[in-house]
Amino acid sequence: MPGLEDPEPLLSPVDPIEEKKSLLEVLSVGTSASSMERERGEFSIPPKPATVTLDLLWDLMASIGQFVKEADGRYKKVEAEMQSLNLKAKDHFKDFGKRLSEVEKTTAQVQMVNVKMIKDLGSQSKRLESLENYTRHLNLRFLNFPRALGEDIQSTLKKFFLENLKFEESKLPIVNKAYFLTKMERRIKGNQLGVLENLTLFIESSAIEILGRGTLLVSFVIEKDISNVMRAYFQNSTENFYGQLVKIFPDFARPTQLRRQEFIKLRPQVVALGYTFVLRYPCRCLIKG
């Protein structure tokens, strides 16, 4: 109409040649981006073209849709693999749990067997100790007992019974056997001729030649003789025999000896408290108030 101007078009006219170039640029960028995205599993927005049209937007949306579709496929594949690994992990965990239960069961059985073996071993040890003490109950140990030159053990032992323990000839204990357990300590000789004052002293000192001293194990025939010898020893324990003290102890198994020593160590403390300390055969400690 005259006097009225045509309104300005909403979209400026686009040169078809320029539009084709822009489309080719977007497609080339989208294609290269799509290949890189497939390799890296990522999506990036292509650079903005000089002119944006609906066709370009459509192609961009189509590219995004294709990427989403491929990403969804990859996600489903990873999800399937994760589920498979999860199932395998569960199976391994169940198998591990079964093996662990078997190990715990076996360990408990082994522990029960070990406890039983330890108890049996302790019981057997006590039985063996009791049997050993029984086989030794007729024996006595004479510590620091001398061995005289030209005199057998039986004769020296008889002299000890008569002179030190004050036995009568008719009531001497009956000895089954007697022998030394340890190597005897040799007596160190000096130049006796140089120190003797006279011939009489020399004759008296050399009348009995002591070859050595050791532990003499004496086995008796009857148990009553054991009690008589120990009673006589306690009554005459301070008298020397051939110049030195001889101590007498019962013959026990090694474990019994160790326990008796521990009990004997406690005796002074018990007596100091005003109690009576009694050590019974073979190793039974009684404390009386």
C-alpha positions in Angstrom: 0.0 0.0 0.0 1.2 3.5 -0.7 2.6 5.1 2.4 3.2 1.8 4.1 6.6 0.0 4.1 6.9 -3.7 3.8 7.7 -5.3 7.2 11.2 -6.6 7.6 11.3 -10.3 7.1 11.9 -12.4 10.3 14.8 -14.3 8.8 17.2 -12.7 6.5 17.5 -14.3 3.1 20.3 -16.8 3.0 22.4 -17.5 0.0 21.9 -21.1 -1.0 25.6 -21.5 -1.7 26.6 -20.2 1.8 23.9 -22.5 3.4 25.3 -25.5 1.6 28.9 -24.7 2.7 27.7 -24.3 6.3 25.9 -27.6 6.2 28.9 -29.3 4.8 31.0 -27.8 7.6 28.6 -28.9 10.3 28.3 -32.4 8.9 32.1 -32.7 8.5 32.6 -31.5 12.1 29.8 -33.8 13.3 31.2 -36.8 11.5 34.7 -36.3 12.9 33.3 -35.6 16.3 31.1 -38.7 16.1 34.1 -40.9 15.2 36.2 -39.5 18.1 33.3 -39.8 20.5 32.8 -43.5 19.5 36.5 -44.1 20.3 36.4 -42.2 23.6 32.8 -42.7 24.6 32.2 -39.0 24.9 30.1 -36.3 23.3 31.2 -32.8 22.5 29.2 -29.9 20.9 30.6 -29.1 17.5 31.7 -25.5 16.9 29.0 -23.0 16.1 28.6 -22.5 12.3 28.4 -19.1 10.7 24.7 -19.5 10.0 22.3 -21.7 12.1 19.3 -23.2 10.3 16.7 -25.8 11.2 18.4 -28.4 9.0 21.6 -27.9 11.0 19.7 -28.2 14.2 18.0 -31.4 13.0 21.3 -32.9 12.0 22.8 -32.0 15.4 19.8 -33.6 17.2 20.2 -36.7 15.0 23.9 -36.9 15.9 23.0 -36.5 19.6 20.4 -39.2 19.3 22.8 -41.5 17.7 25.4 -40.9 20.4 22.8 -41.5 23.1 21.7 -44.7 21.4 25.3 -45.9 21.2 26.0 -44.8 24.8 22.9 -46.7 25.9 24.1 -49.8 24.2 27.5 -49.5 25.8 25.9 -48.9 29.2 23.7 -52.0 28.8 26.8 -54.0 27.8 28.7 -52.8 30.9 25.6 -53.4 33.0 25.4 -57.0 31.7 29.1 -57.5 32.4 28.7 -56.1 35.9 25.8 -58.4 36.6 27.8 -61.4 35.3 30.8 -60.4 37.6 28.4 -59.9 40.5 27.0 -63.4 40.0 30.5 -64.8 39.8 31.5 -62.9 42.9 28.5 -64.2 44.8 29.4 -67.8 43.7 33.0 -67.2 44.8 31.7 -65.8 48.1 29.4 -68.8 48.7 32.3 -71.2 47.8 34.6 -69.3 50.1 32.0 -69.3 52.9 31.7 -73.1 52.5 35.4 -73.6 52.6 35.7 -71.3 55.6 33.1 -73.3 57.4 34.9 -76.5 56.6 38.2 -75.0 57.8 36.6 -73.8 61.0 35.0 -77.3 61.5 38.3 -79.0 60.9 40.1 -76.6 63.2 37.6 -77.3 66.0 38.1 -81.0 65.5 41.9 -80.6 65.5 41.7 -78.5 68.7 39.5 -81.2 70.4 42.0 -83.9 69.3 44.9 -81.8 70.7 43.2 -81.2 74.0 42.5 -84.9 74.3 46.1 -85.8 73.4 47.4 -83.3 75.9 45.1 -84.7 78.6 46.1 -88.3 77.7 49.8 -87.3 77.7 49.4 -85.7 81.1 47.6 -88.8 82.4 50.2 -91.2 80.9 53.0 -89.1 82.3 51.5 -89.3 85.8 51.0 -93.0 85.4 54.6 -93.5 84.3 55.8 -91.3 87.2 53.7 -93.3 89.6 55.1 -96.6 88.2 58.7 -95.3 88.4 58.2 -94.2 92.0 56.8 -97.6 92.8 59.8 -99.3 91.4 62.1 -97.0 93.4 60.2 -97.1 96.7 62.7 -99.6 98.1 65.7 -97.5 97.2 67.6 -94.9 99.1 70.3 -92.5 97.9 73.4 -92.0 100.1 75.0 -88.7 99.0 78.7 -88.1 99.5 79.3 -91.7 100.4 83.0 -92.8 100.5 84.7 -95.6 98.7 87.6 -97.0 100.7 90.6 -98.7 99.3 90.6 -102.5 99.9 87.0 -102.5 101.2 83.9 -103.5 99.2 80.8 -101.4 99.2 78.8 -103.8 101.4 81.4 -103.7 104.1 81.6 -99.9 104.1 77.8 -99.7 104.2 77.6 -102.1 107.1 80.2 -100.0 109.0 78.1 -96.9 108.3 75.0 -98.6 109.7 76.8 -99.7 112.8 78.9 -96.6 113.6 76.8 -93.7 112.3 73.2 -95.0 112.4 73.7 -97.0 115.6 72.1 -100.2 114.3 72.6 -103.4 116.3 74.4 -106.2 114.6 71.3 -108.4 114.8 69.0 -105.7 113.4 70.9 -104.6 110.4 68.7 -103.8 107.3 68.8 -106.4 104.5 70.4 -104.9 101.4 69.5 -106.3 98.0 72.2 -104.4 96.1 74.3 -101.2 96.3 76.3 -99.3 93.6 77.5 -95.8 92.8 75.5 -93.7 90.4 78.0 -90.8 89.8 81.6 -90.5 89.2 83.5 -90.2 92.5 85.5 -87.1 93.3 89.1 -88.1 93.6 90.9 -87.1 96.8 93.8 -84.7 96.1 96.9 -86.1 97.7 99.7 -83.8 99.0 103.1 -84.7 100.1 101.9 -86.5 103.3 105.4 -87.5 104.3 106.5 -83.9 104.5 103.7 -82.8 106.8 103.3 -85.8 109.1 104.9 -85.2 112.5 105.6 -88.8 113.3 105.2 -92.3 112.1 102.2 -93.0 114.3 100.2 -90.1 112.7 101.2 -91.4 109.3 99.9 -94.9 110.1 96.6 -93.6 111.5 95.9 -91.3 108.6 96.8 -93.9 105.9 94.9 -96.8 107.6 91.8 -96.0 105.5 92.5 -94.7 102.0 89.4 -92.9 100.5 89.4 -93.3 96.7 86.5 -90.9 96.2 83.0 -90.0 97.1 79.8 -90.2 95.2 76.1 -91.0 95.3 75.5 -94.6 96.4 72.1 -96.2 95.5 71.1 -98.8 98.0 68.2 -101.2 97.3 66.6 -102.9 100.3 64.5 -106.0 100.5 61.6 -104.9 102.8 59.9 -101.6 103.1 60.3 -101.6 106.9 64.0 -101.2 106.6 63.5 -98.0 104.6 61.6 -96.5 107.5 64.2 -97.7 110.1 67.2 -96.3 108.1 65.5 -92.9 107.6 64.5 -92.7 111.3 68.1 -93.5 112.4 69.5 -91.0 109.9 67.4 -88.1 111.3 68.5 -89.0 114.8 72.2 -89.1 113.8 72.5 -86.8 110.8 75.2 -84.6 112.2 77.8 -87.4 112.6 80.7 -87.6 110.1 81.6 -90.8 108.3 85.2 -91.0 107.2 85.6 -87.3 107.8 82.5 -85.9 106.0 78.8 -85.9 106.3 76.7 -88.4 104.4 73.1 -87.4 103.5 70.3 -89.9 102.8 67.3 -89.2 100.5 64.5 -91.3 99.1 64.9 -92.3 95.5 62.1 -90.7 93.3 61.5 -90.0 89.7 62.9 -86.8 88.3 59.5 -84.9 88.2 58.7 -85.9 91.7 62.1 -84.7 92.9 61.5 -81.3 91.4 58.1 -80.9 93.0 59.4 -82.0 96.4 62.2 -79.4 96.1 59.6 -76.7 95.4 57.6 -77.8 98.5 60.7 -77.9 100.6 61.5 -74.3 99.6 58.1 -73.2 101.0 58.7 -74.9 104.3 60.4 -72.0 106.1 57.6 -69.6 105.2 55.0 -72.0 106.4 56.7 -72.7 109.7 57.3 -68.9 110.2 53.5 -68.4 110.0 53.0 -70.9 112.8 51.8 -73.9 110.7 53.1 -77.4 110.6 54.6 -78.6 107.4 54.5 -82.3 106.5 55.7 -83.8 103.2 54.3 -87.2 102.7 55.5 -89.9 100.3 56.0 -89.5 97.5 55.0 -85.9 97.0 52.1 -84.8 99.1 52.3 -81.6 101.1 50.2 -81.3 104.2 49.9 -78.0 106.2 48.3 -78.1 109.6 47.4 -75.1 111.8 
